Amino acid sequence: MILRRIEESSERYLGPLTDMALDLWPDSDYDELRNEFFEFLQSDKDKVYLYLADDLPVAFIHLCIRFDYVEGSVTSPVGYVEGIYVKPEYRRQGISKALLQKSEEWMKSKGCKQIGSDIEYDNHTSYQFHLGVGFKEANRIICFIKDLE
């Protein structure tokens, strides 16, 4: 039987956490991600939870508390899902939903009445996950950038 639990991340898991984050954001630099997550672990407005299977991290969620405007929100502060990832072999087992439920407890304790999130436009799997756990689409935007020469 596999022992499964959710716990707040710590420096002990910084390596495996960074590995999973790199899977989620493959265009990122490993050392930069590691440094960012180290800072998140020290922050009062960020929280990282891990899902452990037999003491091995197999999923994470990174949350933050935002005080600036969040698209579609009507309250402040707003909890925000900055990233959520489950290793492929552990997907479709309710792990993301369990991580989100744990996260909602923390966000409520910080005074949040709403939770926001965003996805890449073509990430259909994440879109279905968000709808499935109770999110409602707030808006669609397309961002542009132009280099100044």
Salt bridges, closest charged atoms under 4 A:
GLU7 OE1 - ARG5 NH2 3.01
GLU8 OE1 - LYS47 NZ 3.11
ASP46 OD1 - HIS62 NE2 2.82
ASP55 OD1 - ARG5 NH1 2.61
GLU82 OE2 - ARG66 NH2 2.86
GLU137 OE2 - ARG140 NE 2.59
